[in-house]
Structure formats: C-alpha cells, structure tokens
Amino acid sequence: MNRKIWTVIMVMIVVNIVVVAYVLTRNHVTASSGNNEEVATIGSDSISREEWLNKMEENHGKDTLEEMINNRVIEQLSEKYGIKVTDKEVDREFLMIKAVYNSFYEDNKTTEAEWKEQIRHNILLEELLTKDVVIPDDELEAFYQKNKDLYEFEDSYRLAHIVVKTKKEADEVIQDLEGGSSFQAVAAERSIDRYTSQYGGDLGFVSSKQENIPGEYIENAARLTPNEFDKNPVKVDQGYAVIQLREKLDARVFSYEEVKNQIKRQIAMEQLGDQANVKTLWDEAKVNWFFEGKE
C-alpha cells in the first residue's frame, strides 16, 4: 500500500484535531464573559482573553478556516457529482492502515470513528480529483498482479508488552496484573522499553514476517483472547517480557475487484502530481475567503 497516502490521512487527522480544538475554544469563549477577562496571571502581569484569542487566531486561524472550507468543498462537490463512499470501502482501508501502516496506534487521542471519518473524507477527495482520469482496466489489473502482496495479509496481532530485567520482576508484573492493575499503567511504570512504555507497552500490529518481533510473541499471542495477558514471561534480549493481546486481524486476501477502485485512485493521484490538491476544486466551488490576496 502507498504509505504516502496513509501519511496524508494521518496529517489530515492531526489538522482536524487542531481545528476542532480551536473551534470549540472559540465557541466557549464567545459564550463566556468579555474579552478583557484574565485567563492567566504571572506575578503582577496578566494575559487577557482577547490576547489569548488573538494569538490562537494568529497561530491557527488560517489553517482552521482553510480546513473548514476544504471539508465543505468536498461535501458539496461530492453531492453534486453523486459520489458516495460505502462503509465497506472505509472498513477495508482502515484494515489496511492497521495491517500495513503500523504507526497509527501511537495516536491515542484519535478514536476509530474519527479515523474512519477521515478515511471517508479522503476517499471522497480522491474520487473528486480523479473523476476525469481514465486508467485502462488492463493497466489496473497489471498493477494488482505486480503488487499482489500489498493486498494479502497473514494473521496479525496488536500486542503490548512489559519488559523487565529479571524473571522475578516479570512474576511481580503478573501479580500486579492479576491483582487488577491495568496493563497500560504497569507498562508505563515498570517497562524498561522506553519507546513503548509511553504508549502503554503498545507494539502495534505485528506478524510472523517481522524479524524484530520474537517468534514466541506470535506463538503465545495465537493462544490468547483480546485483552488477555500471557502468564508465561518470554525471555528477550533485555530480560523478560509479559505480553498482552489487544486485537487480532485474521488473514485476508483482497481480490482485484475489491481493490480495483482504490488502485485506480492511487495511479491517477500519482499521475496528477501537484494537481492532486483540494485547492484545485475551490474555483468550481466558488470559494471566497478572508485571506484572499493575503497569501
């Protein structure tokens, strides 16, 4: 799968979070008392609500407005051309993100519903941008056959682990978990794997193909049910690890017909190059905005 596309989706989700936070703050402020109200004091100095809002608008106002415009443009033009995205399409691409682009799990602030809404939004945009591009069927099928491994997934497991130096410490971790402590909390407190401990020990989705994952992790995970932890610590280079299964993705092969439209969009987007941008749709949507001529 084209990792560039998933990167775009992730960036758009981050931008949307900023947009929502900004709009909610503005709405809250508008409903509150006057703009001269102090929102912070530093000794004898203070920061007024008006200063705060002005700084927020200066830092995020343009991006927020642009993102709001883009969303409206995509929704209006999709309705104009009768472009719709099915839940099945969204679910398939979400599955591919989880199975292929194994960094999304780090963003604990984004819910599955938000991910899916952004994927839907992104598909609508790509459909709009590529609606006039014609790709011959034989070229689409050739791409599928050449890159078939991109659409074939073996069993994948979303795992978390807590790594400690000794077997005694691993046994103590298991006692804590059996006593009701959350896996995430224990990982944050005790795991010596600094990269994953800040994410509750989360390793994301892994499979037997990944050489950096101990084979015993996969073997043990296959016997677990979601949210169950293994009571048998695994010996690893750093010491011992207690693993937890968070989610399992069953092996799946997507047929050519299932991914044909996705392949068409991908090839067409690459052909469009710099023209594959939502702003190329602004003229058709008759957009006028505050920053016109100020860019």
N, C-alpha and C positions, 0 to 999 in steps of 0.2 A: 504494500500500500504506500502511496505517496506521502511520506512523512511531512512534506511541506504543507499539504492540505490540513493535516491534523494540527500542525503548528499554528496555522491561521485560525483554526477553530479555537484553540486554547487562548490565543491572543485576544480574540473577539470576546470570549467569556470573561477574561480579566477586565477588558474595557467595559463590558456590560455591568460588572460588579461595581466599578468606579461610577458609572452612570447612575445606577440605582442608588448608591450611597449618596451621591451628590444631590439627586432629585429629592430623595427623602429628607435630607438635611435642609434643603431649601424650603420644602413644604412645611417642615416642622418649624423652621424659623419664621416663615410667613404667618403661621398661626400663632406665634408667640408675641411677646410684647415688643416695644420699639427697638430699633436697631442700635440705640445708644446703650442698651443693656450690656453690662460687663459679662463676658464669658470666661475671663481668666484674670487673675491678678498676680503680679510678680513684684513683691515688696510694695512700694508706693505706686508702681506703674500698673497699667491695666490694658486689656485688649477688649475692644467693644465688639458687639455682634456685627456691626457694619464692617469693621476692619476684617473680621474673620470671613464674612461672606464675600467681600471684595477679593480677598486673597484666594478663596476657593474658586471664584469665577475666573480669576486671572490664571490659575493653575489648571483648572479642569473644565471651565465653562465652554470653551470652543470644542473640545473633544466630546463633551457631553451632548452639546447641541448637534454636532455632526453625526454622532451615533444615533440620536433620536430621529434625525432626518433620514438616515440610511434605512432604519427599520421601517419607517413609514413608506419610503420609496419602494422597498422590496415588497411590502404587503400590498400596496396599491397596484403595482405593475403585475404582481403575481395574479391578483384578482382580475385585472384587465385581460391577461392572456390565458386565464383559466388554468394556471399552473398550480398543482397541488402535490403535497408530499404525504405519502401514506405512513402510518405507524410502522408498518413492516420495513420500509426503507430506512426509517430512523433507527429502529432496533438493530437492523443489520449493520449499519455504520457505527453504531455505538458499540456493538460487539467487536467490530474490527479495531476500534480505538483501544478497547480494553485488552485485546489479544496481541495487538501489534505495537501500539504507541504506549509504552509502559511507564509513562511519567505522570499521567493524569491523576493517579491516586494520591500524589503529593498535595493536591489542592483540596484540602478537607473542607473548604468553605463552599464549594460548588456541589450542589445536590445532583442526583441522577436526572431529576426533572429539568434542571437548568441546563445540564449537558445536552439532553435530548432536544430541548427547545432551540439551543444554539445550533445543533446539527440540522434541525429542520430549516432554520433560518439560512444556514449556509448552503443547503441543497437548493432552496428557492433562488438564492442569489446566483448560484452556478447555472441553474436552469435558465434564468433570465439572460445571463451574459452569453450563454452558448446556444440559445434557441435558434439562431440563424446559421450555425455552423453545421455543415454536413460531413459526417465521417462514414465512409463506406462500411457496410457490415463485415466484409472480409477483413478489413483493417482492424476492426474491433475484436473479431474472433481471433485474429493472429496475435493481438496483444494479450488476450486471455490465455491462449495456449503457451505463449512465451513466458508469461508471468503467473502461471497457474499456482505456483507455490504461495503466492500472495493471498490466495483465496482458499487455501487448505490449512486447517488448524487442528493440531492434536489437542488432547486434553490439557487444559491449563488450570493452574491453581493460584488463587490470590492468597499468598501466605504472609504471615508475620512471624518474626522470631525475636527471642530474647537471648542474647549471647552473654555468657558469664565465663569467668576464668576456670572454675573448678566444678567437679561433679557435685560437691557438697552445696555450692551456691545454686546449681541447677535444681537440686532437690528442694532447696528453700523456695525457689521461684514457684515450683509446682505446688508446694504447700500454700503459698500465698494465693495462687490462683484457685486452688481447691477451697480456700477459705473465703472466696468471694471477691477478691481483688480483681480489678479489670486488667485485661492483658495490656491495653494501651498504657495504663498508669504504671504498671510494673516495668514495662519496656522503657518508658521514659525515665524511670528512677534507677533501674539496675543494669540495663543492657549496655555493654561496652562497645557495641556497634554504633558509633556516633552518627553515622549517616541515617540509619533507620530509626534510631531511638526517638528522634524528634518527631517522627511520624507514627509513633506507637508500635514500632517494630515492623511496619508495613514494607514488604518486599515487592508489592505489586503482583501482577500475573506472571507466573514462571511455568516452564515446561521442561521436559527431559532433554530438549535440544540445547538448553543453556548450560554451557560448560562451567560457568561461575557459580552455579547452584549445586550443592551436594546432592548426589543421586538419592541419598537416604531421605532427603527432604521430600522428594517426589513420591518415593515408595511409601513413606509414612502418611503423606497427605492423602493418598488414594484410599486410605482406610478411615479417614476422618469425615465427620459431617460438618457443615458450615458452622463456624464459631466454636468448634471443639478444638482443644489443645491436646497435644501428644504428651502423655505422661512418661514417655521414654526419651530422655535427652539425647541429642545427636552430637557425637564427637566431631568438632570442627577445628580448623587451624587455630582459632583464637581461644578455644576452650571447649565449652559445651553450649548447645543451643536447645531451647524449648520452642517448638513451632506451633502455630495455630493456623487452621484453615479458615479463611474468611469467605471465600466463594470459589465455586468450581465452574469452569466453562467446558462443556463436553466437546469432544472432537467434532469438527464440522467442515464440510466441503461445499462451497458455494458454486452453483452451476453457472455457466455462461449467461443463461437467460436472467438469472437473479442479479448479476452484476453488470449486465450489458449497459444500462443507462449510466451507471457510475463510471465505467470505463470511457464511455463517450464524453462525459463531462470532463474527466481528467485529461484526455487527449486534447479536447477543444480548449480547455483553460490554458494548457501549455502552448497551444498554437496562438492564442490571443496575446500572450505575454503581458506587457504593461497595460493593455486594454482590458484585462480581466480585473476591473475595479468598479466598485459600486458607483463611483462618481461619474462614470460614463453614462449612467442612467438618469442623472439629475436633470438634464435638459428635457428629456422626454416627460419626466415627472413635473416639469415646470417649477423647479426649486428656486426660491429666493431666500436669502438668509442674512442675518445680522452682520456676518463677517464678509459679505460680498465686497470685493475690491480692497479688503484689508489684509489679504494673504500675501 
